[in-house]
Amino acid sequence: MFLTDEEKGMRDGAEGGAVAAAMDLLIRYGEALGAERLCETRNVAGTMTQPSPAKAKLVEEGGWAKSFAVINLDCDDDIEIPRMKVPTCQLQHGFGKDASGLTSYPEQSIVLQGDAESYFSERGVNILATCTPYQVGNIPVRGEHCAWMESSAVVYCNSVLGARTNCEGGASTGAAGLTGRIPYWGNHLPENRFGTHHLVAGVPVDDFQEWGMLGYFVGDAVQEGRPVITGELVNPDLADLKHFGAATATAGGVEIYHIPGVTPEATSLEAAFGGAAVPEPLVYGEAERRLVYETLNDQGESTDVDFILLGCPHASLDQLERVARRLEGRRIHSDTELWVMTPAAIRTMADRSGYTRAIERAGGRVLTDSCPAMSKAAPDGTRVMATDSAKQVHYLPAILGIEGWFGTLEECVDAAITGTWRGELSR
Ligand code: F3S
């Protein structure tokens, strides 16, 4: 692999043992991928603070430096961890203090995570603690090379922001934070960003639920492809595209998509395919829509719901406002829990805007940092959940062995009030 003089210096220890280990890891990783060089990044979104039994054991043996060296740098040496060289943030991790006592999620994991936050924030890791860093200030510019983890964030970064990242891991993001480098391959290369499949929506896609269902269909249809979507697409907003991308990366492995006239690299259908012939379209019609809805609801049997989960990917302020408005003057059923997951920064804004108070007055909770699927924990005794997220209903029933329903935000809030699922496909 070609290395600049600065990169050779980092590899040879000019900036210390941790940077040398990081550079060594990136070279091995890049060579395995066939990358010819590294590229500079000033935007890393990874995970250093997520607790796990393996991490707890390493911390006990040699502190956070040992844990970071082994897990994030693939290095057994006794090394000091310096400050991150470039802006680096922590994505979602485990449940935080606000979830303490609400589930069987281990208290020691919450404590361990708190310690990790102190250690890594002193080393320049910004604790955003969300799967949606782009909602709380980390918004790379078009064309910027990034090193991000988290499938729903990666697809948003590439598609909606037009920045460039592969779906990185804990090791490569740790190494990228210390060096400001990441292998130049995959989505970093302009020629790898053009569409491979053409999909046409033959039914109106006009709200959060419809965008999630279309995303689930698209992901299943193209798997790791790069879909270009046209048709009856009605003015998507941030929440719609957040849900759409997360669903494409759930049913498939989509890391970039284009919507001509909406996403920045698709000024036209032709441009989205880089001037190559536009493939025959695959149509998403009424039958396909119904099938997606049935698939997303095939884990539901009992209509007695006891857990409602909103905010996957983490909720925006607008979404919290909608939940608060729907709950006005109402009270959540005594056998039901309602949780809305959101970034801590948005929770602060929701507190000041009165939305948290309104949700809590009705008996719901606004929680941060994680989600039930990520932390593998829901309220104790949960048997049947409902959610407005295609991603959460895909994963959580399988993870926890519970039933799951998928519907609109309004249907979910109403189920929280009545304890009964009455969702159905509109139109
Ligand atoms: Fe975020 Fe959890 Fe969904 S991490 S994308 S809320 S599965």
Residues whose N, C-alpha, C, O or C-beta is under 5 A from the ligand:
A	BS01	F3S	Q92 C131 S152 G311 C312 P313 H314 S370 C371 A373 M374
